[in-house]
Amino acid sequence: MKRNTKISVIIPVYNGEQYIEHCISSVLSQELKELEIVCVDDGSTDHSAEIIANYASADERVVLIHQKNQGPGAARNLAIKNAHGKYVAFLDADDYYLDKDALKKMYEACETEKTTVSVSLQWQVNGCLVKRGPFRKRDIGKTAIHYLDYQMDYDYICYLFLRELLVENEIWFPLYYRFQDPPFLVRALYEAGKISVVDTCLYYYRQPVVSKRFNRKKTADLLRGLIDNLQFSQKNHLDILFRKTIWRLEYEYADIICRHQSPENIELLKLLMKANQIIQHGLHQREYMIRPLRLLLFKQKQYEEFILDEIEKQEKIVLYGAGKMGSVFTRFLEKKGLLEKVENVVVSQLKEKDLEWNGILVISLEHLSHEGKFKVFVTVGEEYQKEIEDNLIQNGYSNYIIVKEEFLHLLEENG
């Protein structure tokens, strides 16, 4: 059987007894039967290995390998080296495969189109169907795409890889406990170049609460993985990937990073400084400071005194922004006994008339009076500040303060 193995499905397992049976059964149910399932027990302390061993004794296509606990990256690397399939796919022990013909379609796409990688167009996250995000709508329906046009970094579990591509190019998972798969995927897809796209739903992902998956060590590994992708994208002129990774660092993971930084441990700070230097060089901006560093170094007390002083000077104020940050700032004003100074809340697009928000009348920018003696306080996330500032200037307003997101973030953290 192993001589004719078309696909090796690799499953790292650490204390996965709750879902491992469903996981393995979903692979065995695939229409493509010339496969093997390589399970690497990563030092489990539950009954995972025993369950897998029972499957292996009943079906020779199930292979069990043991290793001391070294993390999922090391487990996947060991499985790649021991796999017999022409192609490899990856499956986590708490997830499973959906469409029974998915692996067959993905294998046939690679063989027919002579590509070394294929990807399923659809997958499910906690029961919700997801169309593959990186693909533009006009490109859905294409049978193949080029990596340079998209520069994806996520969802390696939806791909099928030629094993030879990985081994000959020494593309392995870094030994991180978090964010080890994006650096692997980026390198594999860059080497592959062309990717077959298959309209099938391969994967069901049980998405956990992301923040609960991190501690200080895993957060440091997260930063190492992000730095890997920053360096790789810069070296190979992958501008889309470079800016995407900056966004992930500044917005997707900034709160997690800041939550695990502490004065007695400067490891995260050193990694942030390294990332900042790479980004400064890549953007050709020597003064650039990434958002997590700004959050960590921000002097809250002095800025709070400045904001309160500005509000006290005003007879009335207006808030621009009725989102999460606006709510945070409103709660801050209420605690300080200043909420009565808020005349209106302005939003860029007003869909309803006479709308109230936290008991305050909501108006559009067009209906904001130029005659009132008030100062506008912009309370939105950094991503939207430039757009709103432009709106104010274009409409003739110059008496405004953009409240620093670092301050709003700290207010949110402190409840």
N, C-alpha and C positions, 0 to 999 in steps of 0.2 A: 504493500500500500504506500509506503513512504517514498518509493521511487516515482510514483505517479501523483504525488501530492501536489495539487495546484495552489492551494492557499493554506498558510499556517495562521491561525487566529491566536494571538498572544494575549494572555490574561494574567496580569500580576495580581496576587491575592494576599491581602493582609486582613485577617479576622473578618472574612467575608461570608460567614456561614449563613447569614440571613437570606442572601440573594444568589449565592453561587450556583445552586441547582437550576434555578430559572435561567441564569446566565448561560450555563453550559448547554442546557436543553435547547435554548434558542438557536445555538450554533448547529447542533446536531440536526435540527429541523430544517436547515437550509437545503434547497434543492441540489446545490452543488455538493456532492458527497465525497469528492476526492480532496478532502481537507484533513487537517489535524488541529487539535486544540492544545496549545502549549501553555499549561498553567504553572506559574512560578509561585510557590508558597514562600512569601517573604517573612519567614519567622513568625507565622501566626500562632496565637496562643489559644484559639478556639478550635472548633471541629472542622475548619475549612479543609485541611489536608486530608482528613479521613473521608470527607464527602467526595473530594476529587478522586481519591484512590479508589473508591467504589465505582465511580464512572470509568476509570482507567481499566479496572479489571473486567468490566463488561464490554468495553469498546476500545480497541487498540488505537483508535484515532485520538484518544485523550491521553495526554502525556503529563506527568507530574514531575516537576523539578523542585528541589528544596534549596533555599539559601538562608543564611543568617539575615536578620533584618537590615536591609541597606537602602530601602526606599524603592518606589516604583520604577525610577529610571534604571537602576541597576538590574532590577528584575526583567524589564523589557529587553535590555541589552543582552542579558544571558539567554533569553528566549530566542532572540534574533540569531544568535550564534549557533543555537542548537536546532533551529527550525529546518524542516526539510521541504517546505513549500516553495514553489517558484515565486509566489507573492506572499506578503504578510499583511495582516490587518490587526488592529488593536481594539481590545474590548476591556472595559473595567468590570470588576467582579460584581458591582451593584447595578450594572446596566444590562441591556440585552439587545438582540437583533430583532427587527420587525419583519419587513417583507421577506418571505421565504426564498424569493428568487433574486434577492439583492446581490449577494456575493457572485452568483452566476453571471448576472448582467455586468457587473463591474469587471470580472475576469475577462469576459468576452469582449468588452470594450477595449481593454488594454491589448488583447491579442489581435483584434481586428484593426485597430487604429495604430498599432505599433507604438503605444505609449508605455511609459514605465510607471505611471500613476493614474488612478481613476478616483473619482469622488462621487458620492451620492448627492443628488440635488436636494433631497429632503431628509429631515430627521425630526424626531420629537423630543421636546424638553418638558418633562413633567406632564405629559399627555397632550401638549399643544404642538401642532404641526408647524414646522419652521422651514421656510424656503431659505436656501443657502444665502446668507447675507452678503458675501462679497460680490456676488454676481449682479450686474446691472440688469434691469428688467428686460431691456432689449436683447440681452445676451442669453437669457434663459431659453433653452431650446437648441442652443449650439451643442454639438457633440464633443467639442474640444476647445480649450482656452489656453492662453499663454500666461505663465506665472507673472511675468513682468507687467502685465496689464492690470493685475489685481494685488499681488504681493500679500497674500493671506498669511496669517500667523496663528489662527485659532482652529479648533475642531479637527485635529489630526485623526480622531476616532472615526471620521466619516470617509477616510481615504484608504485605498488599497495601494501598496507599494511593491514594486519589484524588489525582491530581497537582494539581488545582485547589485542594484543601484545603491543600497544602503551599505553593504559590506565593502564593495570596491572603493567607494568614496569615504569610507570610515565615518559614516553618519550615525552617531550614537546619541542616546539621551544623556544629557549632563546629569551628574549625580546630585541633583537638587531634590528636596522634598516638596517643593512647589515651583510651578512655572518651568518644569523641565521639558514639557512637550512643545511649546511654541518655538524655542530655538531648534529643536529637532525638525519640526515641520518646515520651518523656513529654509533650512539647509537642503532638506530632501526635495522640496518643490523647486527650489532654485536650480538644483542639479537636473531635475526632471525636465524643466522648461515647459513642456507641453503636457496638459492634463486632460484626460477624458472625463466628460461630465455625463453622468448616468441618471436618468429620471426615475429614481427609485428611492425608497425610504429604508435605509439600512439600520439606523441607530435609534435606540430609546435611551435618553439620558435622564437619570434621576438627579436633578440639580439640587445640591445641598445649599444651606445658608452660607454664603461665601465667607463672611466675616468669622464664622466659627471654625473655619479650616486653618486659621493662622495663629501661630505663636511667634515669639521673637526669632527663633531659628528659621522657621519657614518664611517669615517676612524677609529675612536676609537672603534666603535662596530666591525668593521672588525678585528681589532687586538684582541679584546676579543674573537671572534669566533675562530680565529687561535690558541689562547692560550688554549681555551677549547679543541680543537682537539690535541694539543701537550700534554696536561695533560692526556687526555683520552687514547691516544695511548701509552704513557709512562706507565701509570698505568696497562694497559692490554697487554703490550708487543706486540703492533702492530707496528713492525719495519717499514713495508712498508708505513703505514699511517704517522708515525713519520717523515720519510725522505721526503715524499711527501708534508707534511705541511711545513717543513723547506724550501723546494723549492718554495712553493707558497709565503711564507713570503719574501724570498730573491730575487725572480725574478718576479713572477707574480704581486705582489703588492708593491714592494719596491719603485717604482717611485711615486705611488699614496700616499704612507705613507710620503715620504719625501716632497712631494708637499704641504701637509697640516700641516706639523710641523712648528711651529713658536716659537721664543724665549720667547714670553709672555705667552705661554701655554705649560706646560710641561707634560700634560696628556699623549700624545702619546709617549713621551720619557720614562715615567715611565712604560708604557705598553711594549715598546720595551725592556727595561731592564729586565722586568719580563720574557718575551719570551726568551731572551738571557740566563738567568739563567737556565731555563728549558732545553734549547738546550745544554748548557754546561754540565749539569748533564747527559742528555741522551746520549751525544756523548763521555762522559768522557774526555772532553777537557776543562780545566779550563780557557785557554787563548782565547777560541773561541769568536769571535765577529761577530754577524750577519751583513749581507750586509747593511740593512737600517741604522744601527748605524754607520757603517764605512762611508757611504755616508754623513750622517749628521755631523760627527765629523772630516771629512777630511779637512786638511788645504790646500786649493787650491793654494794660492799665493806662498807659499814656494815651493810646488811641481812644479808649473809652472816655477819658476826660475831655479830649478834643471834641468828640461827637456830642457829648452832653452839653459842653459849653456852647457849641453851635446851635443846638436845639433851644437852649435857654434864651439865647439872643432873639429868637424868632417869636412873633406873635402867633403865627400859624405855620405849619409845615405840610408838605405833600410827599407821599411815598410813591415811588415809581416801581411797580413790581408786586404782583399778588400771588407769587409762587411760594416755594418752600422758604427761600431766604427772606422774603417779605414777612412771612409768618413769624420767623425767628426774630426779626427786628421789631415787629409789633409786640411780641411777648416781652422783649427787652424794655420797650417804652412803657408798657403796662406796669412792669415791676418798679420802674423808676418814677411812676406817677405822672408820666408825660403823654399818655395816649390821647388825652383831650386836645392836645395841640395839633393832631392830625386832621386836616381839613378834608382831604380826599386821597384816594388811592388811584393812581393812573396806570392803565394798561395799554399796550400798543394796539390791541384789537379787542374792541368791546362788542360782544355778541348780543347782550341783553341790555335794556334800558332800566334805570333805577335799580341797579344791582348793588347790593351791599356786601361787604367783605369784612368780617370781624366787627360789624356794626358801623362801618365807615362807607360812605357813598363812593362807588367806583365810577370813574369817568375815563373817557378817551383823551389822548393828548390834545386833540383838536378842540376839546371843550374846556381845556385848562385855561383859566383867565390869565392874561398878561398883566392885568392891573393889580392883582392881589399882591400884598407884601408877604411873600412866603418864599421859603427855600425848598427846592426839590431834593429829596434824599433817594438816590437810586439804590434799591435793595434787590439785586439779582446776582446770579453767579457770574464769575469772570468771563465765561464763554459769551455772555450776552451784553456785557457792559459797553463794548465799543459800539455795537448797533444802537443801543439806547442813547448813548451820548450823542451819536450822529443825529438821531431823531430830535433830541432836544435842541441842538444847535440849528438844525434846518428849520425848526419851528420858532426860532427866535428866543430861546430860553438860555440864559447864561448863569443864572443864580441856582446852581445845583452842586451837590456833593455826591460822588460815587463812593458808597460805603465799601470799604475794603472787604473782599471776600474772606480774607484771613480772620477778620473780626467776626463776621457773620458765622463762619465755621466754628470758631471758639465759643460763641454764644450758643450754638446748636449743641456742641459737645457738653456744655455745662448745664444744659436744660433750661 
